[in-house]
Amino acid sequence: MPFEAGNYDVIVIGAGHAGSEASLAAARMGAKTLMITINLDMIAYMPCNPSIGGPAKGIVVREIDALGGEMGRNIDKTYIQMRMLNTGKGPAVRALRAQADKFAYQHEMKKTMENEPNLTMAQGMVEKLIIEDGVCTGVVTQTGAQYRSKTVVITTGTFLRGEIILGELKYSSGPNNQQPSIKLSEHLEELGLDLVRFKTGTPPRVHSDTIDYSKTEIQPGDDVPRAFSYETTKYITDQLPCWLTYTNEKTHELIDQNLHRSPMFSGMIKGTGPRYCPSIEDKVVRFNDKPRHQIFLEPEGRHTQEVYVQGLSTSLPEDVQHKLLRSIPALENAKMMRPGYAIEYDAVVPTQLWPTLETKKIKNLYTAGQINGTSGYEEAAGQGLMAGINAGRRALGKEEVILSRSDAYIGVMIDDLVTKGTSEPYRLLTSRAEYRLLLRHDNADLRLTGIGRELGLISDERYDSFLAKKAAIEAETKRLRNTIIKPSQQVQELIRSLGGSELKDGIRASDFIKRTEISYEHIKSLIPPETQLDPEVEEQVEIQIKYEGYIEKSLQQVDRLKKMEDKKIPENIDYDAITGIATEARHNLKTVRPLSIAQASRISGVNPADISILLVYIEQGRVARISNQ
Amino acid sequence: MEFDTIAAISTPMGEGAIAIVRLSGEEAFAIADRLFKGLGSKKLKDVPSHTIHYGHIIDPATGETAEEVMVSVMRGPKTFTKEDVVEINCHGGLVSVNRVLQLVLNQGARLAEPGEFTKRAFLNGRIDLSQAEAVIDLIRAKTDRAMNVALNQMDGRLSRLIRKLRQEILETLAHVEVNIDYPEYDDVEEMTHRMLLDKSRFVLKEIEKLLQTSQQGKILREGLSTVIVGRPNVGKSSLLNSLVHENKAIVTDIPGTTRDVIEEYVNVRGVPLRLLDTAGIRETEDIVERIGVERSRQVLKEADLILLVLNYSDDFTEEDRNLFRAVEGMDVIVIVNKTDLPQKLDMGEVKELASQYKIVTTSLKEDEGIDELEEAISSLFFSGSIEAGDMTYVSNSRHIALLNQAKNAIEEAISGVEMGTPIDIVQIDLTRSWELLGEIIGDSVHESLIDQLFSQFCLGK
């Protein structure tokens, strides 16, 4: 029997990495929020690798944190290992990665959500949306509960018509044998949303006691304490290592022999899988000249013996998986606790979304995370946060918030999704960002804390400390610009010892630090500041001055692009009335409905000629004339 | 169709015996029909597309015949602009061509802005950016060979070369990206400063090569600037007249047009010569004498080719020697003229001074030696220091500008490497050069980097 179950500002369907961020953000901004999920024990669950961060993704976590999201704080409370990657490279590509205690991670996230006064949590399976005149006004569950709201965010991950494939076996299921969501998927299709079938997979887990670690290489965490969140002050010092081993020719032979039983090659799997996350059978087939592939053994938590076998993602039959494991050094006697599997699921074609993540077709309905064709916890969380922010603000009658490509990796990701769509599960890579020198791990707070504050997601205390940090950076930068380092004996000796060429004249400290061999540490020893500065402040001063030439160049590019971003395309533009635009370009423009010329130029199939025509039309005001007719 | 009908004289002013008035737009046939009278009574709008018709242009106001013409009729969209196009071929010289154009404009066509036909082709999606630019060069091409260069470019020769170069850069970029996005993968060799430096230098060299050809492209488009030098009375004017006479001289028969400008261009066996300061030669008979050796050096410096004329029937003088000094290091052909007269010139001395140059003996008066001279000019151009034929020329100023920018970006990458800047930052400049090269062929899709990444390397968890 249908019954009225309550009124909310925002309803979030799903409680994964997108759903938890979305519901927390909306609630914290003051929107009365309901989070509804199939299984409350699955909050912020990690169905695949037990880690968060890494190149690009780690920067997203920092961005989420700077905007007032939860992922950074939550992993800081629950990691078992933390590493800074790419330390030998430039500052733009450094990134943190944590190995998570995946159970503790869930537990902490659930606790945080339970303690959020504006947030109601409910278990239930949403089967339908309530749509009135093209506007989404609530949801209906399996049990007939009707929840009303001003906006709805769908974050269903891989649950939509999920199907697990394991060798010859295929069955309807969400990840890790959870109940799939079938009716909602059908309902979305009825509502006219285009769905696409994607595929992803996960490797087997083995029992730690049955691994011969003596045959592996140890991969410890960093000794230096590190954290994702700008708020974190307590660091976990007791870290667990990961371990490295390799596949070999025997493994590859086994795969070759059993390829006919692989659902990937037998045609049983129809969904498109991600290239960056191939199964082991995929890797062996596509790169058959490689004698070995790396296998990382990663603990799934502190209080479990399960170990994640990274690099062995597979959907081969269970008996083959046993044999594969036994062919790998250190795993000869390993007991498999869970087999790897592939999962197919429905995703919404993301070009159906505005850059706010609201669907174009149904007003006040937002989607975020894997349902939008992405892959990865961080990508999901980033979208969840933005969808939660925009759904919350819409409900509260406030303006939308869109991050640009030069603001954040999150902006890059969402722009890519809604502008270009994706033909495979989308993962963030540093190469997707054209301004990555601006979108650094170390300056996420400087980029985004202001926005987070305006949204009401940054506390007074945190904002004050942010402002203090900013002031300290400015003051120290100014000091270095105004201080001359003289060619004293001490200075020349230092330079000699570092293998540089000696000074002829006095030089500004800000120019001196630009030398390859000179770091802020050296400057500090020569001209110490009045008070000891925070290491993060020192880092900012060093990076900002040392690479200012390159940063300046990037900023100029941003400026150029901004002119194109500022050329807005009228919302009522009729692309059919514009002659000369190529058919494919016209079709894609009509689908994406870009907000600016810059966005239009990023749409695939839209070439400079089309942009030129579009510009001509807009410049001449013909569009207005056409749309008036 | 959205555009109005435009018209223009689409052949360069004063060049060639035939001039074409081109109309493009939905009114093109109607306008032409109001002016054209063919042999029969058939209207141009009714004739099959892509046909040519003989007839006359009649001034409707007076009923007078303005010009005898051939009219090409081409129906859109299978035309250059994708619109209806009419081309009126006139051959009566500038005055009558202008008159035809005026009549067309009187009938409601709008005078096209420079390059507007190409722009329409471009806006109608007919051609891509680099092709559009090649078309502009095609229109301006002054000789058959220059036409080939333009055609080559249209076929995408330049595009192919640029694509190849971009692919080289792309592979390097993908390599750097893999190191960043998959720092723990031992399958992938770490990109080093050394490797990056080698690759950057290679790319720089290739871009420089292309830029060098741009110089040659410019010659083909604008003509080889040529100066005739020699003492008074050695036969400079005769030489000029012979070159003009022997070859398809680019002159018009319109009185009052400045002959010295129009006669600048001659086409010697496919080599366009632009004869510099020929008026000066005519008037004073001796540019060197008039402005002095120092000044003449300045003029000479700007020349691509020097034709140095000596008198066979006179002694070798100090003035001749000065001329040799003035042209040192340039492309020179020495012409010993007046072999019809008794020899006084010491050929031994000439051969010594002209050891690096081709020497041609002529009697311009008797029409002797002209073939040899032309042979010398064309072989100097096509096989000498200036390469031609299979080379791909960059002949468009926008392309040259982009190539120069790409070159600057690569140079910055190299200096970044040399200063020890982290590779992922140096890569910004490398990426920039990749994008700039992409702009030449109108292709800057970022996604291809990610495709490269996954096809080149085995990655994943």
Interface residues (C-beta under 8 A of the other chain):
Chain A: N49 P55 A56 L85 N86 K89 G90 P91 A92 V93 P203 P274 R275 Y276 C277 P278 D282 K283 R286 F287 K290 H293 Q294 F296 Q310 G311 S313 K420 L429 T430 S431 R432 E434 R436 L437 T516 Y547 Y550 K553 S554 T579 G580 I581 A582 S604 N607 P608 A609 D610 S612 I613 V616 R622
Chain B: M1 E2 K82 F122 L123 N124 G125 D128 L129 L173 E177 N179 I180 D181 Y182 P183 E184 Y185 D186 D187 M419 G420 T421 P422 I423 D424 I425 I428 T431 G442 V445 H446 E447 L449 I450 L453 F454 C458 L459 G460 K461
